[in-house]
Amino acid sequence: MSEVEKRLEQLLQEKRKAGATVSMRELNQKTRDVIARVRNGGETLTVTDRGEPVAEIRPVGERSPIDLMEEAGLVVRRGRPFKITWELAPNNGLTLEQFLAEEREEAEL
């Protein structure tokens, strides 16, 4: 398992731990209790509307799974500059169309 796969698995496990849900109705009727669960228990709660997740409530300062993946270099958020950190393969003079045509021919053999 590569380092990236290990990190992704770790992030997914952290996300699974945060599996508690609260309905919009319960949030509306018991807001103070729900906030206490987050504040005192450190829980991350998923708010659902008719069973569909619509939001998350997490303690201040807790990073979301997407934040963790961004820190690990697994994703880049839209609108942020993306820097290539690997070396590009040497250009053998083929256009993309020519390269793909050759690859497809080899695959057919």
C-alpha positions in Angstrom: 0.0 0.0 0.0 1.5 3.3 -1.0 1.9 6.3 1.3 -1.0 8.1 -0.4 -3.3 5.1 0.0 -2.4 4.7 3.6 -3.1 8.4 4.2 -6.4 8.2 2.4 -7.4 5.2 4.4 -6.5 7.0 7.6 -8.6 10.0 6.6 -11.6 7.7 5.7 -11.3 6.0 9.1 -11.4 9.4 10.8 -14.5 10.3 8.8 -16.2 7.0 9.8 -15.6 7.8 13.5 -17.7 10.9 12.9 -20.7 8.9 12.0 -23.2 10.4 14.4 -26.2 12.1 12.9 -28.9 14.5 14.0 -32.1 15.3 12.1 -33.1 18.9 11.3 -36.1 18.4 13.5 -34.0 17.3 16.5 -31.6 20.2 15.8 -34.5 22.6 15.8 -36.0 21.3 19.0 -32.9 20.5 21.0 -30.3 22.9 19.7 -28.7 23.4 23.1 -28.3 19.7 23.6 -26.9 19.1 20.1 -24.3 21.9 20.6 -23.4 20.5 24.0 -22.6 17.1 22.3 -20.3 18.9 19.9 -18.7 21.3 22.5 -18.3 18.8 25.4 -18.1 15.5 23.6 -16.0 16.7 20.7 -18.4 14.9 18.3 -18.8 15.8 14.7 -22.5 15.5 13.8 -24.0 15.2 10.4 -27.3 17.1 10.1 -29.9 15.2 7.9 -33.1 16.4 6.2 -35.4 13.4 5.6 -32.4 11.1 5.9 -30.2 13.0 3.5 -27.0 14.6 4.8 -27.1 18.4 4.4 -24.5 19.8 6.8 -21.9 19.0 9.5 -21.5 20.5 12.9 -18.0 20.0 14.3 -15.9 21.6 17.1 -14.2 24.8 16.2 -10.7 24.2 14.9 -11.4 20.6 13.8 -10.4 20.0 10.3 -12.7 18.4 7.8 -11.7 15.3 5.8 -11.2 17.5 2.7 -8.9 19.8 4.7 -6.9 16.8 5.8 -6.7 15.5 2.2 -5.5 18.9 1.0 -2.8 19.0 3.7 -1.7 15.5 2.6 -1.4 16.7 -1.0 -4.2 14.4 -2.2 -6.5 17.1 -3.5 -6.3 20.7 -4.6 -9.3 23.0 -4.0 -10.7 24.7 -7.0 -9.4 28.2 -7.5 -6.1 27.6 -5.8 -3.0 27.5 -7.9 -1.7 24.0 -8.7 2.0 23.4 -9.0 3.4 20.3 -10.7 5.9 18.8 -8.4 7.0 15.9 -10.6 9.1 15.9 -13.8 7.2 15.8 -17.0 7.9 12.9 -19.4 10.1 13.8 -22.3 8.2 14.8 -25.5 8.9 12.4 -28.2 7.5 14.7 -30.9 4.0 13.1 -31.1 0.8 15.0 -30.7 -1.7 13.7 -28.2 -3.9 12.3 -31.0 -0.9 10.5 -32.5 0.1 9.1 -29.2 -3.4 7.9 -28.4 -3.7 6.3 -31.8 -0.5 4.4 -31.3 -1.6 3.3 -27.8 -4.9 2.0 -29.2 -3.2 0.1 -32.0 -0.9 -1.6 -29.5 -3.9 -2.4 -27.3 -5.7 -4.1 -30.2 -2.7 -6.5 -30.8 
